[in-house]
């Protein structure tokens, strides 16, 4: 029983995988931020091009 408790205690103290998980979460957050930014810029750019096309069509 003591061996089990010792192993469990060591397992709970280990931090080997924590850094990899943190980097994974940071990478996922950056990915989400990029998607949101590209979507916002794309929508704004689409609106701008539609305005330009409408004004060019009205000028003819």
C-alpha positions in Angstrom: 0.0 0.0 0.0 2.8 2.4 0.8 4.3 1.8 -2.7 1.0 2.8 -4.2 0.8 6.0 -2.1 4.4 6.9 -2.9 3.8 6.4 -6.7 0.6 8.4 -6.5 2.3 11.2 -4.6 5.2 11.3 -7.2 2.6 11.3 -10.0 0.8 14.3 -8.6 4.1 16.3 -8.1 5.4 15.7 -11.6 5.2 18.7 -13.9 6.7 17.3 -17.1 3.7 17.6 -19.3 2.4 20.8 -17.9 4.7 23.0 -20.1 3.7 21.2 -23.2 0.0 21.7 -22.4 0.5 25.4 -21.6 2.3 25.9 -25.0 -0.6 24.0 -26.7 -3.2 26.2 -25.1 -1.2 29.4 -26.0 -0.9 28.2 -29.6 -4.6 27.4 -29.8 -5.4 30.9 -28.4 -3.2 32.5 -31.0 -4.9 30.5 -33.7 -8.3 31.7 -32.5 -7.1 35.3 -32.4 -5.8 35.0 -36.0 -9.1 33.5 -37.3 -11.1 36.3 -35.6 -8.8 39.0 -37.0 -8.8 37.6 -40.5 -12.6 37.3 -40.4 -13.0 40.9 -39.2 -10.6 42.3 -41.8 -12.1 40.1 -44.5 -15.6 41.4 -43.8 -14.4 45.0 -43.7 -12.5 44.6 -46.9 -15.5 43.0 -48.6 -17.6 46.0 -47.6 -15.0 48.4 -48.9 -14.8 46.7 -52.3 -18.5 46.6 -52.6 -18.7 50.3 -51.9 -16.0 51.0 -54.6 -17.8 48.8 -57.1 -21.1 50.6 -56.4 -19.5 54.0 -56.8 -17.8 53.0 -60.0 -21.1 51.6 -61.4 -22.8 54.9 -60.4 -20.1 57.0 -62.1 -20.8 55.3 -65.5 
